[in-house]
């Protein structure tokens, strides 16, 4: 009987040792008791700024037309400066750089359409992929405008949630 009790005590100690080792190993390896992140959020990498690719962004004439193609390449960057691919929407507003006003120091806002801006909804995986450029690891936002001035400033805002947004300005020029 004493042999059975000792055996049972050894099994309980062994189980306790396994549990303590497992918990210690999990704590050392970075496991924590934080709740799961909101869908679409990463617990490790957080978007902190919008970057843009000057080499690919610009204004180009469309042949046999008074329209111009505007191309803006923007990246969502994490705290390490690396591009991130995330759902959300982009809003692009255009300003004529040479016509700065007292209310707005980046220029006079152009009326692109009835809203005054162009919006790109990238919340669905299909749309997100459609605008993603693998070569530049950025989003390629393209649209046309009528009679664009030579020098424009594009103000690009990325909306992730109602409360979270990032903004950058991109100087655009027509090919000379």
C-alpha positions, 0 to 999 in steps of 0.5 A: 500500500505504501508503494502505491501511495509513493508511486501516486505522489511521484506521478503528481509531482511529475505532473506539477513539474511538467506544468511549471516547466510549460508555464515557465517556457511559455513566459520565456518564449514571449507568450503572454496573457494579452487578449487577441488583437482586433481582426486585421490588427497585428500585435507586433507591427503597427502602422505609423506613417505613410510614405510615397515613392517619388520615382513612380508618382507623377502626372502624365498626359493622355494622348488625344485628350485634355485629361491627365493621369495622376499616379500616386504610389504610397506605402503604409509603413510600420515603426521600422520603416517597412511597407505593410499591406493592410485594409482601409481606404485612401483619400486623395485630394489635389492642390495647385502648388503655385496658388497657396492661400492663407487658409491652406499652405499647400495650395488651392484645392482642386475640385476633382469631382463632386466630393473634391477628392478621389477615394479608394476603398481597399477593405476587401481583399480583392480591391486591396490586391488590385491596387497593390504593386509588388515591385514597389511594395506600395499601393498604386493609386491612379485616376484621371483629371481634366486640365491639371496644372503643371505642379500639384500637391497630392494630400493622401490620407489612409483611413483604417478605422474611424479614429485611426488615420495617417496622412502625407503630402506628395509633390507631383509634376508633369513630365517636362 
